[in-house]
């Protein structure tokens, strides 16, 4: 796996945990930002080109 893929997977994992288990006083706006960031990272990961997988 590429280094960027590993970074994205870790960031997505962290964000997913934040989204699923937000601190009690987390404002709705912050949760919406997390979801948008999650979507963006997921999109990037899904469209990542791996030389190893595409040879």
mmCIF file as gemmi writes it, N, C-alpha and C atoms, coordinates in Angstrom:
data_model
loop_
_atom_site.group_PDB
_atom_site.id
_atom_site.type_symbol
_atom_site.label_atom_id
_atom_site.label_alt_id
_atom_site.label_comp_id
_atom_site.label_asym_id
_atom_site.label_entity_id
_atom_site.label_seq_id
_atom_site.pdbx_PDB_ins_code
_atom_site.Cartn_x
_atom_site.Cartn_y
_atom_site.Cartn_z
_atom_site.occupancy
_atom_site.B_iso_or_equiv
_atom_site.pdbx_formal_charge
_atom_site.auth_seq_id
_atom_site.auth_asym_id
_atom_site.pdbx_PDB_model_num
ATOM 1 N N . UNK Axp A 1 ? 0.836 -1.193 0 1 0 ? 1 A 1
ATOM 2 C CA . UNK Axp A 1 ? 0 0 0 1 0 ? 1 A 1
ATOM 3 C C . UNK Axp A 1 ? 0.872 1.244 0 1 0 ? 1 A 1
ATOM 4 N N . UNK Axp A 2 ? 0.339 2.256 -0.58 1 0 ? 2 A 1
ATOM 5 C CA . UNK Axp A 2 ? 1.092 3.501 -0.617 1 0 ? 2 A 1
ATOM 6 C C . UNK Axp A 2 ? 0.986 4.22 0.713 1 0 ? 2 A 1
ATOM 7 N N . UNK Axp A 3 ? 1.946 5.085 0.933 1 0 ? 3 A 1
ATOM 8 C CA . UNK Axp A 3 ? 1.953 5.866 2.158 1 0 ? 3 A 1
ATOM 9 C C . UNK Axp A 3 ? 0.708 6.747 2.25 1 0 ? 3 A 1
ATOM 10 N N . UNK Axp A 4 ? 0.316 7.359 1.133 1 0 ? 4 A 1
ATOM 11 C CA . UNK Axp A 4 ? -0.869 8.223 1.137 1 0 ? 4 A 1
ATOM 12 C C . UNK Axp A 4 ? -2.12 7.414 1.463 1 0 ? 4 A 1
ATOM 13 N N . UNK Axp A 5 ? -2.204 6.211 0.93 1 0 ? 5 A 1
ATOM 14 C CA . UNK Axp A 5 ? -3.361 5.355 1.224 1 0 ? 5 A 1
ATOM 15 C C . UNK Axp A 5 ? -3.44 5.086 2.727 1 0 ? 5 A 1
ATOM 16 N N . UNK Axp A 6 ? -2.312 4.782 3.338 1 0 ? 6 A 1
ATOM 17 C CA . UNK Axp A 6 ? -2.284 4.527 4.782 1 0 ? 6 A 1
ATOM 18 C C . UNK Axp A 6 ? -2.729 5.756 5.566 1 0 ? 6 A 1
ATOM 19 N N . UNK Axp A 7 ? -2.243 6.922 5.146 1 0 ? 7 A 1
ATOM 20 C CA . UNK Axp A 7 ? -2.63 8.17 5.812 1 0 ? 7 A 1
ATOM 21 C C . UNK Axp A 7 ? -4.139 8.4 5.709 1 0 ? 7 A 1
ATOM 22 N N . UNK Axp A 8 ? -4.675 8.215 4.516 1 0 ? 8 A 1
ATOM 23 C CA . UNK Axp A 8 ? -6.11 8.422 4.31 1 0 ? 8 A 1
ATOM 24 C C . UNK Axp A 8 ? -6.936 7.45 5.143 1 0 ? 8 A 1
ATOM 25 N N . UNK Axp A 9 ? -6.531 6.196 5.155 1 0 ? 9 A 1
ATOM 26 C CA . UNK Axp A 9 ? -7.275 5.204 5.928 1 0 ? 9 A 1
ATOM 27 C C . UNK Axp A 9 ? -7.278 5.549 7.411 1 0 ? 9 A 1
ATOM 28 N N . UNK Axp A 10 ? -6.148 6.017 7.923 1 0 ? 10 A 1
ATOM 29 C CA . UNK Axp A 10 ? -6.065 6.394 9.341 1 0 ? 10 A 1
ATOM 30 C C . UNK Axp A 10 ? -6.935 7.622 9.625 1 0 ? 10 A 1
ATOM 31 N N . UNK Axp A 11 ? -6.853 8.633 8.751 1 0 ? 11 A 1
ATOM 32 C CA . UNK Axp A 11 ? -7.667 9.839 8.932 1 0 ? 11 A 1
ATOM 33 C C . UNK Axp A 11 ? -9.158 9.506 8.887 1 0 ? 11 A 1
ATOM 34 N N . UNK Axp A 12 ? -9.541 8.641 7.972 1 0 ? 12 A 1
ATOM 35 C CA . UNK Axp A 12 ? -10.943 8.232 7.856 1 0 ? 12 A 1
ATOM 36 C C . UNK Axp A 12 ? -11.381 7.489 9.112 1 0 ? 12 A 1
ATOM 37 N N . UNK Axp A 13 ? -10.528 6.622 9.602 1 0 ? 13 A 1
ATOM 38 C CA . UNK Axp A 13 ? -10.847 5.871 10.822 1 0 ? 13 A 1
ATOM 39 C C . UNK Axp A 13 ? -11.07 6.817 12.008 1 0 ? 13 A 1
ATOM 40 N N . UNK Axp A 14 ? -10.204 7.799 12.149 1 0 ? 14 A 1
ATOM 41 C CA . UNK Axp A 14 ? -10.328 8.769 13.246 1 0 ? 14 A 1
ATOM 42 C C . UNK Axp A 14 ? -11.617 9.576 13.107 1 0 ? 14 A 1
ATOM 43 N N . UNK Axp A 15 ? -11.885 10.053 11.893 1 0 ? 15 A 1
ATOM 44 C CA . UNK Axp A 15 ? -13.098 10.838 11.669 1 0 ? 15 A 1
ATOM 45 C C . UNK Axp A 15 ? -14.355 10.003 11.886 1 0 ? 15 A 1
ATOM 46 N N . UNK Axp A 16 ? -14.328 8.762 11.432 1 0 ? 16 A 1
ATOM 47 C CA . UNK Axp A 16 ? -15.495 7.894 11.616 1 0 ? 16 A 1
ATOM 48 C C . UNK Axp A 16 ? -15.8 7.724 13.096 1 0 ? 16 A 1
ATOM 49 N N . UNK Axp A 17 ? -14.757 7.575 13.892 1 0 ? 17 A 1
ATOM 50 C CA . UNK Axp A 17 ? -14.946 7.446 15.336 1 0 ? 17 A 1
ATOM 51 C C . UNK Axp A 17 ? -15.529 8.73 15.928 1 0 ? 17 A 1
ATOM 52 N N . UNK Axp A 18 ? -15.033 9.883 15.469 1 0 ? 18 A 1
ATOM 53 C CA . UNK Axp A 18 ? -15.572 11.168 15.945 1 0 ? 18 A 1
ATOM 54 C C . UNK Axp A 18 ? -17.043 11.314 15.578 1 0 ? 18 A 1
ATOM 55 N N . UNK Axp A 19 ? -17.376 10.923 14.355 1 0 ? 19 A 1
ATOM 56 C CA . UNK Axp A 19 ? -18.759 11.046 13.882 1 0 ? 19 A 1
ATOM 57 C C . UNK Axp A 19 ? -19.676 10.096 14.655 1 0 ? 19 A 1
ATOM 58 N N . UNK Axp A 20 ? -19.209 8.876 14.869 1 0 ? 20 A 1
ATOM 59 C CA . UNK Axp A 20 ? -20.027 7.867 15.552 1 0 ? 20 A 1
ATOM 60 C C . UNK Axp A 20 ? -20.132 8.112 17.053 1 0 ? 20 A 1
ATOM 61 N N . UNK Axp A 21 ? -19.099 8.703 17.644 1 0 ? 21 A 1
ATOM 62 C CA . UNK Axp A 21 ? -19.055 8.903 19.099 1 0 ? 21 A 1
ATOM 63 C C . UNK Axp A 21 ? -18.606 10.321 19.444 1 0 ? 21 A 1
ATOM 64 N N . UNK Axp A 22 ? -19.399 11.321 19.052 1 0 ? 22 A 1
ATOM 65 C CA . UNK Axp A 22 ? -18.968 12.699 19.316 1 0 ? 22 A 1
ATOM 66 C C . UNK Axp A 22 ? -19.057 13.035 20.806 1 0 ? 22 A 1
ATOM 67 N N . UNK Axp A 23 ? -18.182 13.928 21.265 1 0 ? 23 A 1
ATOM 68 C CA . UNK Axp A 23 ? -18.331 14.412 22.639 1 0 ? 23 A 1
ATOM 69 C C . UNK Axp A 23 ? -19.72 15.03 22.816 1 0 ? 23 A 1
ATOM 70 N N . UNK Axp A 24 ? -20.237 14.966 24.006 1 0 ? 24 A 1
ATOM 71 C CA . UNK Axp A 24 ? -21.62 15.381 24.278 1 0 ? 24 A 1
ATOM 72 C C . UNK Axp A 24 ? -21.939 16.799 23.814 1 0 ? 24 A 1
ATOM 73 N N . UNK Axp A 25 ? -21.029 17.719 23.979 1 0 ? 25 A 1
ATOM 74 C CA . UNK Axp A 25 ? -21.317 19.122 23.672 1 0 ? 25 A 1
ATOM 75 C C . UNK Axp A 25 ? -20.868 19.534 22.269 1 0 ? 25 A 1
ATOM 76 N N . UNK Axp A 26 ? -20.676 18.582 21.375 1 0 ? 26 A 1
ATOM 77 C CA . UNK Axp A 26 ? -20.216 18.911 20.027 1 0 ? 26 A 1
ATOM 78 C C . UNK Axp A 26 ? -21.332 19.605 19.249 1 0 ? 26 A 1
ATOM 79 N N . UNK Axp A 27 ? -21.072 20.822 18.771 1 0 ? 27 A 1
ATOM 80 C CA . UNK Axp A 27 ? -22.101 21.538 18 1 0 ? 27 A 1
ATOM 81 C C . UNK Axp A 27 ? -22.419 20.829 16.678 1 0 ? 27 A 1
ATOM 82 N N . UNK Axp A 28 ? -23.631 21.006 16.232 1 0 ? 28 A 1
ATOM 83 C CA . UNK Axp A 28 ? -24.086 20.402 14.98 1 0 ? 28 A 1
ATOM 84 C C . UNK Axp A 28 ? -23.192 20.824 13.814 1 0 ? 28 A 1
ATOM 85 N N . UNK Axp A 29 ? -22.758 22.074 13.812 1 0 ? 29 A 1
ATOM 86 C CA . UNK Axp A 29 ? -21.921 22.587 12.725 1 0 ? 29 A 1
ATOM 87 C C . UNK Axp A 29 ? -20.59 21.835 12.637 1 0 ? 29 A 1
ATOM 88 N N . UNK Axp A 30 ? -20.037 21.498 13.786 1 0 ? 30 A 1
ATOM 89 C CA . UNK Axp A 30 ? -18.769 20.758 13.816 1 0 ? 30 A 1
ATOM 90 C C . UNK Axp A 30 ? -18.975 19.35 13.271 1 0 ? 30 A 1
ATOM 91 N N . UNK Axp A 31 ? -20.056 18.712 13.665 1 0 ? 31 A 1
ATOM 92 C CA . UNK Axp A 31 ? -20.35 17.367 13.141 1 0 ? 31 A 1
ATOM 93 C C . UNK Axp A 31 ? -20.523 17.409 11.625 1 0 ? 31 A 1
ATOM 94 N N . UNK Axp A 32 ? -21.164 18.465 11.123 1 0 ? 32 A 1
ATOM 95 C CA . UNK Axp A 32 ? -21.339 18.601 9.674 1 0 ? 32 A 1
ATOM 96 C C . UNK Axp A 32 ? -19.992 18.771 8.971 1 0 ? 32 A 1
ATOM 97 N N . UNK Axp A 33 ? -19.081 19.51 9.577 1 0 ? 33 A 1
ATOM 98 C CA . UNK Axp A 33 ? -17.738 19.679 9.016 1 0 ? 33 A 1
ATOM 99 C C . UNK Axp A 33 ? -17.017 18.332 8.979 1 0 ? 33 A 1
ATOM 100 N N . UNK Axp A 34 ? -17.137 17.564 10.055 1 0 ? 34 A 1
ATOM 101 C CA . UNK Axp A 34 ? -16.507 16.242 10.101 1 0 ? 34 A 1
ATOM 102 C C . UNK Axp A 34 ? -17.043 15.351 8.984 1 0 ? 34 A 1
ATOM 103 N N . UNK Axp A 35 ? -18.34 15.392 8.77 1 0 ? 35 A 1
ATOM 104 C CA . UNK Axp A 35 ? -18.956 14.555 7.736 1 0 ? 35 A 1
ATOM 105 C C . UNK Axp A 35 ? -18.47 14.975 6.352 1 0 ? 35 A 1
ATOM 106 N N . UNK Axp A 36 ? -18.386 16.28 6.105 1 0 ? 36 A 1
ATOM 107 C CA . UNK Axp A 36 ? -17.881 16.755 4.814 1 0 ? 36 A 1
ATOM 108 C C . UNK Axp A 36 ? -16.432 16.331 4.61 1 0 ? 36 A 1
ATOM 109 N N . UNK Axp A 37 ? -15.632 16.438 5.661 1 0 ? 37 A 1
ATOM 110 C CA . UNK Axp A 37 ? -14.234 16.023 5.566 1 0 ? 37 A 1
ATOM 111 C C . UNK Axp A 37 ? -14.141 14.512 5.333 1 0 ? 37 A 1
ATOM 112 N N . UNK Axp A 38 ? -14.976 13.754 6.032 1 0 ? 38 A 1
ATOM 113 C CA . UNK Axp A 38 ? -15.02 12.304 5.847 1 0 ? 38 A 1
ATOM 114 C C . UNK Axp A 38 ? -15.351 11.964 4.391 1 0 ? 38 A 1
ATOM 115 N N . UNK Axp A 39 ? -16.353 12.626 3.842 1 0 ? 39 A 1
ATOM 116 C CA . UNK Axp A 39 ? -16.748 12.386 2.452 1 0 ? 39 A 1
ATOM 117 C C . UNK Axp A 39 ? -15.605 12.714 1.492 1 0 ? 39 A 1
ATOM 118 N N . UNK Axp A 40 ? -14.929 13.819 1.753 1 0 ? 40 A 1
ATOM 119 C CA . UNK Axp A 40 ? -13.818 14.23 0.903 1 0 ? 40 A 1
ATOM 120 C C . UNK Axp A 40 ? -12.669 13.223 0.953 1 0 ? 40 A 1
ATOM 121 N N . UNK Axp A 41 ? -12.315 12.797 2.154 1 0 ? 41 A 1
ATOM 122 C CA . UNK Axp A 41 ? -11.237 11.82 2.301 1 0 ? 41 A 1
ATOM 123 C C . UNK Axp A 41 ? -11.62 10.476 1.684 1 0 ? 41 A 1
ATOM 124 N N . UNK Axp A 42 ? -12.859 10.075 1.865 1 0 ? 42 A 1
ATOM 125 C CA . UNK Axp A 42 ? -13.327 8.816 1.281 1 0 ? 42 A 1
ATOM 126 C C . UNK Axp A 42 ? -13.268 8.873 -0.238 1 0 ? 42 A 1
ATOM 127 N N . UNK Axp A 43 ? -13.666 10.002 -0.792 1 0 ? 43 A 1
ATOM 128 C CA . UNK Axp A 43 ? -13.612 10.182 -2.242 1 0 ? 43 A 1
ATOM 129 C C . UNK Axp A 43 ? -12.171 10.079 -2.733 1 0 ? 43 A 1
ATOM 130 N N . UNK Axp A 44 ? -11.266 10.76 -2.037 1 0 ? 44 A 1
ATOM 131 C CA . UNK Axp A 44 ? -9.853 10.712 -2.421 1 0 ? 44 A 1
ATOM 132 C C . UNK Axp A 44 ? -9.314 9.286 -2.343 1 0 ? 44 A 1
ATOM 133 N N . UNK Axp A 45 ? -9.642 8.591 -1.266 1 0 ? 45 A 1
ATOM 134 C CA . UNK Axp A 45 ? -9.178 7.215 -1.106 1 0 ? 45 A 1
ATOM 135 C C . UNK Axp A 45 ? -9.728 6.318 -2.214 1 0 ? 45 A 1
ATOM 136 N N . UNK Axp A 46 ? -10.993 6.465 -2.521 1 0 ? 46 A 1
ATOM 137 C CA . UNK Axp A 46 ? -11.616 5.63 -3.549 1 0 ? 46 A 1
ATOM 138 C C . UNK Axp A 46 ? -11.055 5.9 -4.939 1 0 ? 46 A 1
ATOM 139 N N . UNK Axp A 47 ? -10.516 7.089 -5.141 1 0 ? 47 A 1
ATOM 140 C CA . UNK Axp A 47 ? -9.983 7.45 -6.449 1 0 ? 47 A 1
ATOM 141 C C . UNK Axp A 47 ? -8.46 7.45 -6.495 1 0 ? 47 A 1
ATOM 142 N N . UNK Axp A 48 ? -7.853 6.958 -5.447 1 0 ? 48 A 1
ATOM 143 C CA . UNK Axp A 48 ? -6.401 6.9 -5.384 1 0 ? 48 A 1
ATOM 144 C C . UNK Axp A 48 ? -5.891 5.851 -6.363 1 0 ? 48 A 1
ATOM 145 N N . UNK Axp A 49 ? -4.886 6.215 -7.096 1 0 ? 49 A 1
ATOM 146 C CA . UNK Axp A 49 ? -4.294 5.302 -8.073 1 0 ? 49 A 1
ATOM 147 C C . UNK Axp A 49 ? -3.108 4.608 -7.43 1 0 ? 49 A 1
ATOM 148 N N . UNK Axp A 50 ? -3.17 3.299 -7.348 1 0 ? 50 A 1
ATOM 149 C CA . UNK Axp A 50 ? -2.064 2.508 -6.813 1 0 ? 50 A 1
ATOM 150 C C . UNK Axp A 50 ? -1.35 1.82 -7.954 1 0 ? 50 A 1
ATOM 151 N N . UNK Axp A 51 ? -0.081 2.113 -8.113 1 0 ? 51 A 1
ATOM 152 C CA . UNK Axp A 51 ? 0.699 1.462 -9.162 1 0 ? 51 A 1
ATOM 153 C C . UNK Axp A 51 ? 0.703 -0.053 -8.989 1 0 ? 51 A 1
ATOM 154 N N . UNK Axp A 52 ? 0.782 -0.499 -7.741 1 0 ? 52 A 1
ATOM 155 C CA . UNK Axp A 52 ? 0.829 -1.937 -7.474 1 0 ? 52 A 1
ATOM 156 C C . UNK Axp A 52 ? -0.436 -2.649 -7.938 1 0 ? 52 A 1
ATOM 157 N N . UNK Axp A 53 ? -1.574 -2.005 -7.783 1 0 ? 53 A 1
ATOM 158 C CA . UNK Axp A 53 ? -2.841 -2.639 -8.129 1 0 ? 53 A 1
ATOM 159 C C . UNK Axp A 53 ? -3.164 -2.519 -9.609 1 0 ? 53 A 1
ATOM 160 N N . UNK Axp A 54 ? -2.517 -1.599 -10.302 1 0 ? 54 A 1
ATOM 161 C CA . UNK Axp A 54 ? -2.892 -1.326 -11.687 1 0 ? 54 A 1
ATOM 162 C C . UNK Axp A 54 ? -1.813 -1.69 -12.698 1 0 ? 54 A 1
ATOM 163 N N . UNK Axp A 55 ? -0.879 -2.503 -12.316 1 0 ? 55 A 1
ATOM 164 C CA . UNK Axp A 55 ? 0.164 -2.94 -13.258 1 0 ? 55 A 1
ATOM 165 C C . UNK Axp A 55 ? -0.305 -4.13 -14.053 1 0 ? 55 A 1
